[in-house]
Amino acid sequence: MITTAPAEFVAACPNGGRLMALDVGTKTIGVAFCDANWAFATPDKTIKRTKFTADLEALKALTAAQSVVGLVVGLPLNMDGSDSPRTQSTRAFARNLAPLALPLLLWDERWSTAAVERAMIAADVSRAKRAERVDSAAAAFILQGAIDALTRE
């Protein structure tokens, strides 16, 4: 099940549990997890993208190791809320995650990377360290926004 509706996603995960968020880029996938109570999101790792089958295997291993019950995928909408080629690519990526057999929430990720970059600059994180961490931190930012909305439902 792929949805953009928080209520549908909550219904698909009635007992809570760990969620995994993905910030899907053309070269990397940022990964973050939240606790089973959906209170806080934590950045995890960045996966270098290769062939989709290898990416899927890496994601399968993470979902199994972390006992993930649902996925949140950042949806890169245009500023006016419309789709772009990158949005369509992300939707296709989400559809291709069907073998994971997990409910999937597409979550608006506008401003996530910019917000994370600003926070890292304010914390005086070096450019090299920012490059290493921005994707997983953006995934955590996306996930925190989603779980905040999910727990208000």
N, C-alpha and C positions, 0 to 999 in steps of 0.2 A: 504494500500500500504506500503510495506517494501522495502527500497532501501539502497544502499550504495553510490548512485550517488547524490552529492549535487544539480545538476541542476534539477533532477527529483523531489527532495524534495521541492525546491524553486517553481517549477511549481505547486506542490500540495498545496502550501501556498502562492498564488499570492498576497495577501493583507497584508502579514506579520502577526503580532500577537504574543502573548506570546508562548514561547516554554518551555517544561519541559524536563529536562534531567534526566536519570537514570543511576546510577552506580550499576549494579546488582551483588550482592555477594551471597554467599551461606547462610549467616545468616542475612544480612541486604541489604536494597536498599537505596543508597544515592540519594537525590532528589535536583535538582536545577532548577531555572527558569531564563528566560531572559525577558527583556522588550519587548514591542510590536515592537520596531524598530530594534531589534536584534543587540543592541550595547554592552550590558554588561550582564554577567551571575552572578547570586547570589546564594550561597548555601542556602538551605532551611532546610530540616529535614532529618532524617534517619529513615526509616521504618524497624522495626524488622520483619523479614520474618516469616510467619506462614504457613498456608495452602494457596495455590494460590488464592482460591476464596476470602479470607480475604484480601490478598495483592491487588488483582484486585479492590475490593471495596474501599480500601484506595486510590488507584491511581485514580479511578473514581471520588471520592470526591475532590481530589486535582485538577484534570483537570477541573471540573465544577467550583470550587471556584475561580480558577485563570484564567478562560476563555482561556484555552490552545487550540491552533490550530494545534500543531504538537509535536511529541516526538523525542528525540534524545537519543539513548541507546548506552552506551559504549560497544564496541565489543573487548573482551580481546584476541587479536591475539597473536600468538607466536612471538618472536623477528624477525624471518625470514618471517613473514607475513602469515604463515600457520595457519590453524585451530587446535584447541586442544579440548579435551573433554569439557572444560569450555566455549570455543567459541560456540560449538554446543548447550550447555545448554542455553547460552544467546540467541542464535538464536531461540530456542524453546520458551523461555520466551517471546521474541518479537512477535512470531507468536500468542502466547496465549493472547496478548494484543489486538487482533482484536476487541473484544467487545467495546473498547474505540472509535473505528471508527475514528481514527486520522492517518494522514500520519506519518510514522516512518522512521527515518534515523539511520542506524547502523553506528557508528563512531568509528574509531580506537582509542582505549584508552591506547595503550602501553605507559608506563612511567607516566600515570596520577597520580596514587597513590604515586609513588616514588617522583614525583615533588612536590606534595602537602605536603608529609611528610617532605621533605627537607626544604620547605618554612616555615612550622610550627616549625621545630627545629631551624631554623635561627631566627625566631621570639620569641624563648624561650617559646613556648607553652608546658605546662607540658604533660607528657606521657598520663595521664588520660584524659586531655582535647583533645589531639590529637586523642585518641581512639574514643571519642564522635563525633568528627567533621570531621574525615578524609573522610568518605564516601560521605557526602554531599559536601565537598570541592572538592573531586575528580569529582563529578557530575558537579560542576560548571566549573572545569578545562576542562572537556570533552565538555561541552556546549559552553564555550568561544572559544575553537578551532573550533567547528562546525560553530558557527555563524560568526566567522572571515572568514571562507572559503565560507559560504553561501552569505555573503555580497560582496565578490569579484566576484561572478558569474556574 
